[in-house]
Amino acid sequence: MRKFSLRFLFLSLTLVGHALSPGMAAPRLAMPAMPAPSATANPLAGFDEFVAQVMKDWKVPGVAVAIVRDGKVILIKGYGERDRQKHLLVTPQTLFAIGSITNSFTVSAMGMLVDEGKLDWDKPVREYLPEFKMYDPVASEHMTPRDLVTHRSGLPRHDTLWYSSNFTRADMVRRLRYLEPNKDFRSAYQYNNLMFMTAGYLVGKIAGATWEDFVRQRILTPLGMRNTNYSVDDSQKSADFAMPYQNADGVVKDMPFHNIDQIAPAGSINSNVEDMAKYLLFHLSKGMAGQTRLLSENNENQMQSPQMVEPSSERWRENGLLTYGMALNVTAYRGHKFVSHGGAIDGFTAQLSFMPQDNVGVMVLANLDSNKDPVPIIVTYGAYDRLLGLDLTPWNQRFLDDEQKSKQSEDEAKNQGITQRKPNTHPSHDLKDYVGEYENPGYGIVKIEPDGEGFKFSINLLPSHIKHFHYDVFQVPPNPIDPLEKIKVTFMPDVAGDIASLSIPLEPHVRDIVFTRMPERGMTTREFLVPLAGQYLLGNITYTVMLEGEKTLYLIVPGQPKYELVPRRGTTFDLMGLSGFSIEFKKDDSGKVTEAVLYEPDGTYVAKRK
């Protein structure tokens, strides 16, 4: 999925193991099943018609499917269109984004380094990356490579950090220390893309290469996955690639490709069912490429063995307890061990799965955003029902019923006019006072620019708009194709009454993310600062303002340590380390600095320039 949807607490790269909506807690249900195919019939009889109906019901433009069994590819096929405008058909060679299925490539690469004795699953990450540091000091000291890839860091998703930016992997690893956890280390399963990015960064550091080069040399090339790439930019240069689409309130619309190269180890791979069939056979053969072993059976088994229990409901009796191995979900489907992982990013969804004890696997790719696309998991379950000779479970109808109920609930709230908005309010300041740049050391920079009665609003490279909601709260208007849709931005004043910060609920499991107002860019130039330096007389005491280096002012008061002056706004600076203390430089009509006003908690004082 491209769309980052706080409404469903679900962003970007992953589908839940068996694709049930987060938070569902309905009772265990059974629905009438359709008869199984005859034992003598083709087990996939009617499968093409089934796929076509599912695609029609969910308005999915294109799907590709590969099925392997007993070491052979038994079905590989494209359905529908890869490009609606040009009416180009999906083929087995059509490239789709596979999203978080990329994770298993990263863990396979790590396993190869473990096989060579260059990496230990259970030694602290800091032994390999000394700069690694989390917000939680316990996690900083004890996090292991195994922890990175089993979603037990204690950190919730914090996906906006990478989705909105082009931060380098090294920079994202540095920013981890500023991201608030919501769980104790190793206490709970919580999906996190940044940990997989870190794991890929670790692979590159240990291998002395990039993650991309290592994966291509050790996995893609030996398996003959010649068309697989790491960037949507490369996909668009190929002769056969799928366009991304989104179901926007029932209307399928074009979407832009979204480049996520820097988070690549967590989700940037693009592939086709021809290549992914080879990848399925690699895992079903326990790490073999034909007669050549690429990954030890021990590490392959660890990938497919439970490491953490995932939150799940018992809604459908066909699904067993959901657990997570290393980059793979491990559960049971209708009594058969079921290993899988979903993927979703910007107009694409995917589902990789296999049953190791039955030696069968299914790969499904689709080009529709995941908010409205459970098609890969529906097609997957439909394939296994047929391959195993079981009665056909009405998965498509189940998901359609859930979608209808969800829509009815949303419509009911709209019809009743239910809203948190307080009517007849207005901002506390003139709109120009909100304009500026605000920074968070983890997430980066929010920029607020004038735009009529609202503002242009951007988080790093991700642009949007905000309009007044109530008081000092502004909101991104409803827009299904805006990844920041309906996000609220709250502006906050400091003790002086100036707009000094803003907060945004970018990660719903922790406190709102606070961005502090940055000084105006000109306030850190030597040209601006030199005229402020000098001596100022307050009573019989001389205060000295001096410039050190090119962009830092200090205040020196006799008998006290020197205080760094932190630019705030205009000609006002805060005294670092002293809450409520600031200094404002005043100029006459000619622009000459004549005095400095000192603001302190117990009063305001004027010092004349000597």
C-alpha positions in Angstrom: 0.0 0.0 0.0 1.2 3.5 -0.7 -1.3 5.1 1.6 -0.4 5.7 5.1 -3.6 5.3 7.0 -3.7 6.1 10.7 -7.4 5.2 10.6 -6.4 1.6 10.3 -3.1 1.9 12.2 -1.6 0.2 9.1 1.0 1.8 6.8 2.9 0.9 3.8 4.7 -2.3 3.6 3.0 -5.2 5.3 -0.2 -7.3 5.1 -1.1 -9.1 8.3 -0.3 -12.8 8.0 -3.8 -13.9 7.2 -5.0 -10.5 6.2 -7.6 -9.9 8.8 -8.2 -6.2 9.6 -6.3 -5.1 12.8 -8.5 -4.9 15.9 -11.1 -7.3 14.8 -12.4 -9.3 17.7 -15.5 -11.0 16.3 -16.6 -14.5 17.4 -15.4 -17.6 15.7 -17.5 -18.1 12.6 -18.2 -20.7 10.0 -19.8 -20.1 6.7 -21.1 -22.6 4.3 -18.4 -24.0 2.1 -18.6 -24.8 -1.6 -18.0 -28.5 -2.6 -14.4 -29.5 -3.3 -13.4 -30.4 -6.8 -13.6 -34.0 -7.7 -10.5 -36.0 -6.8 -10.1 -37.0 -10.5 -10.6 -33.5 -11.8 -8.0 -30.9 -12.5 -7.5 -29.4 -9.0 -7.3 -25.9 -10.5 -10.4 -26.2 -12.6 -12.4 -23.0 -12.3 -9.5 -21.2 -10.8 -9.3 -18.7 -13.6 -13.0 -17.8 -13.3 -12.5 -17.5 -9.5 -9.7 -15.0 -9.9 -11.6 -13.0 -12.5 -14.6 -12.7 -10.2 -12.5 -11.6 -7.3 -10.8 -9.0 -9.4 -14.1 -7.7 -10.6 -15.6 -7.5 -7.1 -12.6 -5.5 -5.8 -11.9 -3.5 -8.9 -8.4 -4.7 -9.2 -6.9 -3.9 -12.7 -4.3 -6.6 -12.8 -3.1 -9.8 -11.0 -0.3 -12.3 -11.6 -0.2 -15.8 -10.0 2.5 -18.5 -9.8 1.9 -21.9 -8.1 4.6 -24.4 -7.5 4.3 -28.0 -6.4 6.7 -30.8 -5.8 9.6 -28.8 -7.2 7.8 -27.7 -10.4 5.8 -24.7 -11.6 2.3 -25.9 -12.3 0.7 -22.5 -13.0 2.1 -19.1 -14.0 -0.3 -16.6 -15.4 -1.3 -13.0 -15.7 -4.9 -11.7 -15.4 -6.3 -8.3 -16.4 -4.3 -5.2 -17.2 -1.0 -3.9 -16.1 -1.8 -0.5 -17.6 -5.5 0.6 -17.8 -4.9 3.6 -20.0 -2.9 1.7 -22.7 -4.9 -1.6 -22.2 -1.7 -3.6 -21.7 -2.2 -7.0 -20.3 -0.4 -8.6 -17.3 2.0 -11.4 -18.3 4.2 -13.7 -16.1 7.0 -11.2 -16.8 5.1 -8.1 -15.6 7.0 -6.4 -12.7 5.1 -5.5 -9.5 6.3 -4.1 -6.2 6.4 -6.9 -3.6 6.7 -4.6 -0.5 7.6 -6.3 2.7 8.2 -9.7 1.1 11.6 -8.1 0.6 12.2 -8.8 4.3 12.8 -12.5 3.7 15.6 -11.6 1.2 17.3 -9.6 3.9 17.0 -12.4 6.5 18.2 -14.9 3.9 21.3 -12.7 3.3 21.9 -12.5 7.1 21.6 -16.3 7.3 24.3 -16.6 4.7 26.6 -14.4 6.8 25.8 -16.5 9.8 26.7 -19.6 7.8 30.1 -18.0 7.1 30.7 -17.1 10.8 30.6 -13.4 10.1 27.4 -12.8 12.0 25.8 -14.3 15.1 22.0 -14.1 15.4 22.3 -13.6 19.2 25.2 -11.1 19.7 24.4 -7.5 20.3 24.0 -5.3 17.2 26.5 -2.8 18.8 29.3 -5.3 18.3 28.8 -4.9 14.6 27.4 -1.3 14.5 29.0 0.6 17.4 26.9 3.7 16.5 23.6 1.8 17.0 21.5 3.4 19.7 17.8 3.2 20.6 15.6 5.5 22.8 15.5 2.7 25.3 19.0 2.1 26.8 18.2 -1.6 27.5 17.3 -2.1 23.8 20.5 -0.2 22.8 22.7 -2.6 24.7 20.9 -5.9 24.1 19.3 -5.7 20.7 20.5 -8.6 18.5 20.2 -9.3 14.8 17.5 -11.8 15.7 15.6 -9.1 17.5 15.9 -6.8 14.5 14.0 -9.3 12.3 11.4 -10.6 14.7 9.6 -7.3 15.5 10.2 -7.2 19.2 12.2 -4.0 19.6 9.5 -2.3 21.6 9.3 0.3 18.9 6.0 0.9 17.0 6.1 1.6 13.3 7.2 5.3 13.1 6.8 4.9 9.3 6.5 8.6 8.4 10.2 9.0 9.1 11.2 7.0 6.1 8.1 7.4 3.9 8.4 11.2 3.9 12.1 11.4 3.3 15.2 10.4 1.4 17.3 10.0 4.5 20.3 7.7 4.0 20.3 4.4 5.9 23.1 5.6 8.1 21.1 8.7 9.0 17.9 6.6 9.7 20.0 4.4 12.0 21.2 7.5 13.8 17.6 8.8 14.2 16.4 5.7 15.9 17.6 7.1 19.3 14.9 9.8 19.1 12.0 7.5 18.4 9.8 6.8 21.4 8.9 3.1 22.1 5.6 2.1 23.5 6.5 -1.4 24.7 9.3 -2.9 26.7 12.1 -4.5 24.7 11.2 -8.1 23.7 7.8 -7.9 25.4 5.5 -7.8 22.4 5.3 -8.3 18.6 5.1 -4.9 16.8 5.8 -4.7 13.1 8.6 -2.3 12.3 10.2 -1.5 8.9 13.0 0.6 10.4 14.4 -2.5 12.2 14.6 -4.4 8.8 16.2 -1.4 7.2 18.8 -1.5 10.0 19.3 -5.3 9.4 20.0 -4.6 5.7 22.4 -1.8 6.6 24.1 -4.3 8.9 24.4 -6.8 6.0 26.1 -4.2 3.9 28.6 -3.2 6.7 29.6 -6.8 7.4 29.8 -7.8 3.7 31.8 -4.7 2.8 29.3 -4.0 0.1 25.8 -2.6 -0.3 22.8 -4.7 0.7 21.7 -4.5 -2.9 25.0 -5.9 -4.3 25.1 -8.7 -1.7 21.5 -9.8 -2.3 22.0 -9.8 -6.1 25.3 -11.7 -5.9 24.2 -14.3 -3.4 20.4 -14.7 -4.0 19.1 -13.2 -7.3 21.8 -14.3 -9.6 22.1 -17.9 -8.4 18.3 -18.3 -8.5 18.1 -16.8 -12.0 15.9 -13.9 -10.9 17.1 -11.8 -13.8 14.2 -9.3 -14.0 14.0 -8.5 -10.3 15.2 -5.0 -9.2 15.3 -2.7 -6.2 13.7 0.5 -7.4 10.5 1.6 -9.0 12.7 3.8 -11.1 14.3 0.7 -12.7 10.9 -1.0 -13.1 9.7 1.9 -15.3 12.6 1.5 -17.6 11.7 -2.1 -18.3 9.5 -3.3 -21.2 6.9 -5.0 -18.9 5.8 -3.3 -15.7 2.5 -2.7 -13.9 1.2 0.7 -13.2 0.1 1.5 -9.6 -3.6 2.2 -8.8 -5.8 3.1 -5.9 -9.4 2.5 -5.1 -10.4 6.0 -4.0 -14.0 5.8 -2.6 -15.0 3.2 -5.1 -13.2 4.8 -8.1 -10.0 3.3 -9.3 -7.5 6.1 -10.0 -3.9 6.3 -11.2 -1.2 6.7 -8.5 2.3 8.0 -8.7 5.2 5.6 -8.1 6.8 6.2 -4.7 10.6 5.7 -4.5 11.6 4.0 -1.3 15.2 3.1 -2.2 16.7 4.1 1.1 14.4 1.7 3.1 15.1 -1.0 0.5 15.9 -3.9 2.8 12.4 -3.6 4.3 10.4 -3.3 1.1 11.8 -2.0 -2.2 12.1 -5.1 -4.4 10.1 -5.4 -7.6 9.6 -8.7 -9.3 7.4 -10.9 -11.4 5.8 -14.3 -10.8 8.3 -15.9 -13.1 11.1 -14.9 -10.8 9.2 -15.3 -7.6 8.3 -18.9 -8.5 12.0 -19.6 -8.3 12.2 -17.9 -4.9 9.3 -20.1 -3.6 11.2 -23.2 -4.7 14.3 -21.9 -3.0 12.5 -21.8 0.4 10.6 -25.0 -0.2 13.9 -26.8 -0.9 15.3 -25.5 2.4 17.9 -23.1 0.9 18.8 -24.8 -2.4 19.2 -23.4 -5.9 18.9 -26.6 -8.0 21.8 -28.8 -6.6 23.6 -25.8 -5.1 23.1 -24.9 -1.4 22.8 -21.1 -0.9 21.5 -21.1 2.7 22.0 -23.7 5.4 19.0 -25.8 6.3 19.4 -24.8 9.9 18.9 -21.1 9.1 16.1 -21.8 6.6 14.4 -23.7 9.4 14.8 -20.8 11.8 13.2 -18.5 9.3 10.2 -20.9 9.2 10.0 -21.5 13.0 8.0 -19.3 15.5 10.0 -16.7 17.3 7.1 -14.4 18.5 3.4 -14.8 18.9 1.4 -12.2 16.9 -1.8 -10.6 18.0 -4.7 -12.3 16.2 -8.3 -13.2 16.6 -9.9 -16.6 16.4 -12.5 -15.3 14.0 -12.0 -17.8 11.3 -11.7 -21.5 12.2 -9.6 -22.1 9.1 -6.7 -20.1 10.5 -4.4 -21.3 13.3 -2.5 -19.3 15.9 -0.5 -16.6 14.1 3.2 -16.5 14.9 6.2 -14.8 13.4 9.5 -16.5 12.4 12.2 -14.5 10.9 10.7 -12.4 8.1 7.9 -15.0 7.6 4.6 -15.5 9.3 4.1 -19.1 10.6 0.7 -20.5 11.2 -1.7 -23.2 9.9 -4.3 -23.0 7.2 -7.0 -25.7 7.6 -4.6 -27.9 9.5 -1.6 -27.5 7.2 1.5 -25.6 8.2 1.3 -22.3 6.4 4.3 -20.0 6.0 3.7 -16.6 4.4 4.3 -12.9 4.2 2.3 -10.0 2.6 3.6 -6.9 1.0 2.0 -3.5 0.2 3.4 -0.3 -1.1 1.9 2.6 -3.2 -0.6 0.9 -5.5 0.7 -2.7 -5.2 -0.1 -5.6 -2.9 1.4 -9.1 -2.9 1.3 -12.4 -1.0 4.0 -15.0 -0.8 3.1 -18.3 0.9 4.0 -22.0 1.0 3.1 -25.2 2.8 6.5 -26.9 3.5 4.9 -30.2 4.6 2.8 -30.3 1.4 5.6 -29.0 -0.8 3.4 -26.4 -2.5 3.6 -22.6 -2.7 1.6 -19.7 -4.2 2.7 -16.2 -5.2 0.1 -13.5 -6.0 0.8 -10.0 -7.2 -1.7 -7.1 -7.7 -1.6 -3.5 -8.7 -4.1 -1.8 -6.4 -3.5 -0.1 -3.1 -4.1 -2.3 -0.1 -6.7 -0.3 1.7 -9.2 -1.7 -0.7 -7.3 -4.8 -1.9 -7.5 -8.1 0.0 -7.3 -9.8 -3.4 -3.8 -11.5 -2.9 -4.9 -13.3 0.2 -8.3 -14.2 -1.2 -6.7 -15.7 -4.3 -4.1 -17.4 -2.2 -6.7 -19.2 0.1 -8.7 -20.1 -3.0 -5.7 -21.7 -4.6 -4.9 -23.8 -1.5 -8.5 -25.0 -1.1 -8.3 -26.4 -4.6 -4.8 -27.8 -4.4 -5.5 -29.6 -1.2 -8.8 -31.0 -2.4 -10.8 -29.2 0.3 -14.3 -27.6 0.2 -14.0 -24.1 -1.1 -14.3 -21.5 1.7 -16.2 -18.3 0.6 -13.3 -16.0 1.5 -14.3 -13.4 -1.2 -17.8 -13.1 0.2 -16.5 -12.8 3.8 -14.2 -9.9 2.9 -17.0 -8.2 0.8 -19.4 -8.5 3.8 -16.7 -6.9 6.1 -16.1 -4.1 3.6 -19.8 -3.4 3.4 -20.3 -3.2 7.2 -17.3 -0.9 7.5 -18.7 1.4 4.8 -22.1 1.4 6.5 -20.5 2.3 9.9 -18.5 5.2 8.3 -21.6 6.5 6.4 -23.7 6.4 9.6 -21.1 8.5 11.5 -21.1 11.0 8.6 -24.9 11.1 8.4 -25.2 11.8 12.2 -22.7 14.6 11.8 -20.4 13.1 14.5 -17.2 15.2 14.7 -14.7 16.4 17.3 -14.7 19.9 15.8 -15.6 22.8 18.0 -17.7 25.3 16.0 -17.1 29.1 15.7 -13.5 29.2 16.8 -10.5 30.9 15.2 -6.7 30.8 15.4 -5.0 32.6 18.3 -2.6 34.4 16.0 -2.4 36.0 12.6 -1.8 33.3 10.0 1.6 34.8 9.2 2.8 33.9 12.7 2.5 30.2 12.1 4.6 30.2 9.0 8.1 28.7 9.3 10.1 25.5 9.6 9.8 23.1 12.6 12.2 20.3 13.4 12.1 17.0 15.2 15.5 15.2 15.6 13.9 11.9 14.6 11.4 12.7 12.0 13.0 15.7 10.3 11.5 19.0 9.2 7.9 20.3 8.8 7.5 23.3 6.6 4.5 25.7 6.9 4.0 28.2 4.1 1.2 30.7 3.3 -1.7 29.4 1.2 -4.8 31.6 1.3 -6.9 30.8 4.4 -4.7 27.8 5.2 -1.2 26.6 4.7 1.0 24.5 2.4 2.2 21.8 4.7 5.1 19.4 4.1 6.9 16.7 6.1 10.4 16.5 4.6 9.6 15.6 0.9 5.9 14.8 1.4 3.7 17.8 0.5 0.1 18.5 1.5 -2.2 21.3 2.6 -3.9 22.1 6.0 -7.0 24.2 6.8 -8.3 25.5 10.0 -10.1 22.9 12.1 -10.6 24.7 15.5 -8.6 26.9 17.8 -4.9 26.4 16.9 -5.6 23.0 15.2 -5.4 22.6 11.5 -6.2 19.5 9.4 -5.4 18.0 6.0 -8.6 17.9 4.1 -10.2 14.6 3.1 -8.5 13.3 0.0 -8.2 9.5 -0.6 -5.0 10.0 -2.7 -3.2 12.1 0.0 -1.2 9.9 2.3 -1.6 12.6 5.0 -5.4 12.7 4.7 -7.2 14.0 7.8 -4.0 14.4 9.8 -4.3 17.2 12.4 -1.5 19.7 13.2 -1.7 21.4 16.6 0.3 24.7 17.0 1.6 25.6 20.5 2.8 28.9 21.9 5.7 29.4 24.3 5.6 31.5 27.5 6.1 34.6 25.5 3.0 33.9 23.4 4.9 33.2 20.2 4.1 30.0 18.1 7.1 27.9 19.1 6.2 24.3 18.2 3.6 22.0 16.6 2.6 18.4 17.2 1.3 15.8 14.9 -0.1 12.3 15.7 2.2 10.5 13.2 2.6 7.4 15.3 -0.7 6.6 17.1 0.9 4.3 19.8 3.0 7.1 21.4 2.6 10.7 22.2 2.2 13.2 19.4 5.4 13.9 17.6 6.6 17.5 18.6 8.4 19.7 16.1 10.2 22.7 17.5 10.3 26.0 15.5 13.6 26.5 13.8 15.3 29.9 13.7 14.8 31.9 10.6 17.6 30.9 8.2 19.3 34.3 8.2 19.8 34.3 12.0 22.8 32.0 11.8 24.7 33.9 9.2 27.8 35.9 10.1 26.4 38.9 8.4 23.4 38.9 10.7 25.3 38.1 13.9 28.3 40.4 13.8 26.3 43.6 14.4 24.8 42.1 17.5 28.2 41.4 19.2 29.5 44.0 21.6 29.1 45.2 25.2 25.8 46.2 26.9 25.5 48.1 30.2 22.9 47.2 32.7 23.3 49.4 35.8 27.0 48.9 36.7 27.2 45.5 35.1 28.7 45.0 31.6 27.2 42.2 29.6 29.3 41.0 26.7 27.9 39.4 23.6 30.6 37.7 21.5 30.7 35.7 18.3 32.6 32.4 18.3 33.2 30.7 15.0 30.9 31.7 12.1 27.4 31.3 13.6 27.3 31.1 17.4 26.7 34.0 19.8 27.5 33.8 23.5 26.5 36.0 26.4 29.1 36.6 29.1 28.0 37.9 32.5 30.7 38.6 35.1 31.0 35.8 37.6 28.8 33.4 35.6 29.5 30.7 32.9 29.1 31.9 29.3 25.7 31.1 27.8 25.1 30.1 24.2 22.4 32.2 22.6 20.0 30.0 20.6 18.3 31.8 17.7 14.5 32.0 18.1 12.9 34.6 15.8 13.6 38.1 14.6 16.4 39.3 16.8 15.4 37.2 19.9 17.7 34.5 21.3 17.1 32.0 24.1 19.8 31.3 26.7 20.7 27.6 26.4 20.2 25.7 29.6 18.1 28.4 31.2 14.3 28.1 31.0 12.4 31.3 30.6 15.6 33.4 29.9 16.0 35.2 26.5 17.5 38.3 25.0 16.2 40.6 22.3 18.4 43.0 20.4 16.7 46.3 19.5 17.7 48.5 16.5 17.0 52.2 15.8 15.5 53.5 12.6 18.9 53.3 10.8 19.2 49.6 11.7 21.9 50.1 14.3 21.7 48.0 17.4 21.2 50.2 20.4 20.1 48.0 23.3 19.4 44.5 24.5 16.3 43.5 26.4 16.7 40.7 28.8 13.6 38.6 29.6 13.8 36.7 32.8 11.1 34.9 34.9 11.2 37.6 37.5 11.3 40.6 35.3 12.4 42.4 32.1 15.6 44.5 31.9 17.1 46.9 29.3 20.9 47.0 28.8 22.2 49.9 26.7 24.9 49.3 24.2 28.2 50.9 25.2 
